[in-house]
Amino acid sequence: MTLDHVNWDELEASLSSRGYAAAPTPVLDADECRELMALYDDDRRFRSRIDMTRYRFGEGEYKYFANPLPPLVRTLRERLYPPLADVANRWMEQLEESERYPERLETFLERCAASGQTRPTPLLLRYEAGGYNCLHQDIYGDVAFPLQAVVFLSKPGVDHEGGEFLLVEQRPRAQSRAEVVVLERGEAVIFPNRHRPVAGARGAYRATVRHGVSRVTAGERLSLGVIFHDAE
């Protein structure tokens, strides 16, 4: 795992201008991706499995990790959080919100626990041919961190075809704007969990963001979702 190459100022600029940011080079190497993919069939590592078709979320499935999180997932979550907390706090200032996020993930998770949110939310998502994920937001209680990340574990064009990551942003009194994000194995995309500030004539306003996955046309696609707040 490496995050040393990430320029956080450029990442924040991309979040402001495009609504998402992609790490310029992989944050996980091929062996680390394979290590996480191999965990999927070990149900002892997960607290729950969700069949998307059953809940009309799409077609595919995902599993939430149980505590303790795998070391690779725990470390990635802990290292991504502090610079993103800085971004999140600046967003709160722009939106004139009183909410502020602590410097350390552990402190933020204590806030989640005080609100009854104690179940871990990092997850693995798997789609086979025909699978997709409807546009959605990952909110699991009253406490929610405004940014999250997805790391692509499968290799596009080799392990699967299709299955592009999708973002749709709705601005007040305007049509929705869509982004299609195509990344390589081990690369990460960071994006808003629910809202982001957008500069307007009278100051910043909230743009609502949802994310999903387009239909996989062949093969199998796996990814790691890194959500920073815990669930009820």
Summary of the structure (lengths in Angstrom):
residues: 232
radius of gyration: 17.0
end to end distance: 29.6
largest distance: 52.3
contacts: 738
relative contact order: 0.22
helix: 28%
strand: 35%
